[in-house]
Amino acid sequence: MKDAITSARAIQLDGFGGAEVMQLRQQPLPAPDKGEVQLRQTAIGFNYIDIYQRSGKYPLPLPTGLGHEAAGVVEAVGRDAGGFSVGDRVVYMNAGIGAYADRRNVPAGRLVKIPEGIDDVSAAAGFFKAMTAQYLLRKTHRVQPGDVVLVHAAAGGVGQILSSWAKALGATVIGTAGSPEKCRIARQAGCDHAVNYSEPDWVGQIIAATGNRKANVVYDSVGQHTFLGSLDCAANFGMVVLYGAASGAAPAIDPELLNKKGCLFLTRPSVFPHNADEQIFRENAAEVFAAMAEGIVKPAISARFGLADVAQAHAMAEGRTAAGAIVIIP
């Protein structure tokens, strides 16, 4: 085993708040423990949950790091961390908070090898988002040919992957976005129609776009701004999947409203329980990499920032100006 690296650069928080609470610090990094692998990280994925956790909306025990996913190269392997060798290219998600770092130790059970033909930046940009799309499309509601699928924020990192994958599964895909330019990006990603949800009649436009056929499933990561409209866009016995809150928390509703809107199903899932079991995690990852290899999933990278510039990455995401994934390069 290699000797311990004496330090790593990592983002740390002592409190919650704006982007200024993120501090880049040097910290000790021991040799990997039993069941761990030590990585030199080459690309770090940004996800909107990072903002929720930084701001305290989803509070973490303090002090804390940030970040859920990254790609890197194995530099050392601990005891009983079989299956990996020095030099392997790997990617992870849900390995514990702390991906905003240039080096770190990660449980081997949370790692998967990056297949040939997929570069580290694409893996980091797309893995978490594609794993999110995978459970939404294949587990929460198993999209079938002929389904009508509504994807909110279809120009975003997850939204583009959802749109292209749903289209490949044979669905008619309706996307929403917050500007004409983002609607154009949504159509490029695979949406048959794209509607600007900043316009007051966006619900009517969505229903009209499909010849008055409502959606079998609505994927809503926007929350407050779109949620009640999402209920109006779902077909009888359809499913509304609330999996984020980019515009704020969705309003609380009386369950009777679901009956009145057409006996709807409403769920609030998360990527982490869907990948808590190591074997299932690897099976889901294999499906994601297969979709990437087939060109169904193509991570669109909107911007790259250095580790010292993470505040700018968060500002771009909070301003909702990014059309695609944000990647941090340590």
N, C-alpha and C positions, 0 to 999 in steps of 0.2 A: 504494500500500500504506500502511496505517496505520503510524504510528510504533510502536516497541516499547513494550509495557506494561512498566513498570519492575520490577514484582514480581508474584508470585502467591503465594497461600496454599496450602501443600501439606503433606501428612503425609510425614514422613521417618523412616527407621529407621537407627540406627547399629549396631544389634545385634539379635539375635533373642530372643524371650522372650514374656512376657505382654503384655497390652494396654498396659501402661505404657511399652513401648518406642516406641510411636507418638507422635511429636512434631509439633505443628503449627508450621510455620515459614514466614517470608517468604523468598522466593528470587527471583533475577532471572529474567525471562522475555524472551528476545530476540524479535525479529520472526520470523515463520515463514520457514524456510529453503525451498530448492527442493523442491517436491513436498509441502509441508506446509500445513496450515490451522491458524489460531489460533482457539481456542474459548473463549467464556465459558460455563462449564459450569453447567447449571441443575439437574441431578439426577444422582447417582452411584449405580450399582448395587453392592450388596454381594453377594459370593459366598463360599461356604465355603472356596474355595481361598485367599482372602485370609488366613484364619486359618492355614492350612497354611504359607503363605509368611511370615507374621509370626512364627510360632513357630519356624521353621527346619526344619519337617518337609519342606518343599520349599524348600531354601535358595536365596536370591538373592544376587548380588554386592552387597556393602555399600560405601557407604551406598545405600539404596534407597528408593523410594516404594512405594506399594501401590495395588492396584485395577486392574481390567481393562476396565471399561465405564462409560460415562457418556453423557448427552445434553447438548446445548448449542446455542449459537447461534454461527455463524461471525462473527468480528470482523475477521479479516484473512486474506488468501490469498497464499501464496508463489508464486514462479515455477513454471510447469509443474504446477500443482495444479488443472487444469481441471475443470470440472463443478460447481464450488461458487462461490457468491457471498456477499458479506457479507449477513447476515440470514437465511441458510438455517438451518433447524432440522435437526440431524443427531444420529446416535447411532453409537457404535462399540463394538467389543470387540476384544481381541487387537491393540491398537495400541501395545503396550509398556507395561510397568508404570508406574503414575503417575496413575491416574484419580482418586485421592483429592486433588483440587485444585480451586480455583475457576476457574483458567485454565490452559491448556496448549496446546502445539503437537502436532498429530497428523498422521501421514502421510495424505494424501488417499485413498490406496488402501484404508485401513481404515475409511473413513466411508461411511455410507449416509444418504440424506435420510429424515426421518421423514414418512410420508404424512399428509395432512390427516385429521383425525378421531382421531389418536392423540396424546395429550399427552406432554410431555417426561418426566413422572414415570413414567407407564406404560411408556414406551419404555425408560427406564433400569432400571425394576424388572423388565421382562420380556425384554429383548433377549437377554442372555447365556443366561438360563435357557431361553428358547424356542429359541434356536439349539442348545442342548444337546439339548432334546427332539427337535428336528428331525432331527439326525443319528442319534439313538438309534432313533427310530421309522421313519425313512425310508431310512437308510443301513445302520446296524449290523444291525438286523433290520427288514425292511420289513413292518410290521404289515398283516395282511390281515383282511377281514371273517371273523368266526368264530374268530379266534385267541383264546386265553386269555393274558392279559398280567398279570404280577404286578409291581406297583410298590411298592418299599419306600420308606418316608418319604413316603407319598403326600400328607401334609398340608403338606409343605414347598414352597418356591417352585418348584423343578423338578418335584417330585412331583405337584403339582396340575396343572401344564401337561401333563405326561406322561399323567396320568389322563384329563383332558378330551379331549386330542387322540386318544389311543388309542380312547376311547369313540366319538368322531366317525368314526374309521376303521372302526368296526364290530366292535371287539373286546369280549369280556367282560373286564372289568378288576377285578382283586382288588388292594386296597391294604392296606398295613400302616402302622401308626403306633404311637406309644408311650404313648397314653392314650385313654380313651373319648372325650374331647372332640376329640382329633386324628382319631380314627376317624370322628367325625361330619363333620368338615371334609373328610376324604377322600371320604366318600360324596357330599357336596355338590359336590365337584370332578368327579364322574363315575364313581367306583368303584361297581360293582354290589354288592360286598361289601367290608367293611373289618375287619381283624383286628388286635388289639393284640399286637404282638410282644414286649411285656413279659411276657405270659402264657406259662407253660412249654410248653403244647401248641399254640403258634401254627402250627406246620407242619401238624399234623393239622386244625386249623380251616380253614386255607386250602384243603386238598385236599377237605375235606368241603363247603366252600362251593360248589364247582363240580361236585358229584356225582362226586367221585373222578377228575375230569379234571385232569391237571397242566398247567402253563403251557408254552406254546410259547416264551415268552421271559420271563426274570426280569430286571428292572432294579434293580440293587442299588447304592445309594450309601451304605449304612450300614457295610458291611465286616465288621469283627470279629464283631459280635453276630449278624449274619444270614447270613453267607456259606455256612456249611456247611448251614444250613437251606434256603438258596436252591437248593443242589444237589438236595435232596430234593423241592423243589417243581417242578422242571423235568421236562417230559415226555421220553420217549425221543427222542433226536436234537434235543432242545430246546437253547436258548441261554441261558447265564447271562452277563449283561453287568455287570461290576463297574466302576463309573465313579466311585466315591468311597469314602471311609473315615471317615464322620462319627463312628463309634464306635471307631475304631482300625483299623490295617491288618488286612486279611483274612489268616487263617492260610495258610501255605504248604501245598500238598497234593501228593501223588504224582499224576502225570498218570493213572495207572492208575485212580484213583478216578472219573475222568470216564467211563471205560468201564463200571465197575461200577454207576454211577448211571444208566446208560442211553445210553451213547455220546453224552455231552453235548458241546456246544461252549462254550468259555469264552473270553471276550475282555476286555481292559482298554483301552477306547478313550479318546479325549480329543477335546474340541471343537476344539482348535487345529489339529491336522493336517487335520481335515475342512474347515477354512476358511482354509488357508494360501494357496491360489490365489485371486487377487482376483476372477476371473470366477465361480468356484464360490461364493465367499463372498457375492457379490451375488445369485446365484441362490438360495442358501439363505435369505438375508435376505428376498428377495421372497416365498418360500413362508411364512416366518414372519409377515410383515406381512399376507399374504392370510388366514392363519389368524386373526390378530388382528381383521382387518376383518370376518370372518365370525362373530366371537364365539366361535370354538373355543378360542382362547387368550385368557384374561382374567387378566392379572397380578393376583394378590391381594396387596395391600400390608399387611404386618403392623405395621410401625412406620417412623417417620421420625426421623432424628437429624441434628443440625447437624454440620458438619465438625469442630468442636471437641469433639464428643461421640462420636467414633468408637469410643472404648473401650467405651461403653455398648452400641453396636451389636454389637461383638464378643462382649461378655459375654452378650447376649441369644442370639446364635447358638450360642455354646459351651454355654449352659445348655439349648439345644434347646427353648426356650419359644416361639419364633416360629412361627406358623402362616401361612406365606406369606413374601413378599419383604420385605427390609429396604432402605430407601432412605436415602441421605445427601444432604442438601440443603446445598450450599455457602453 
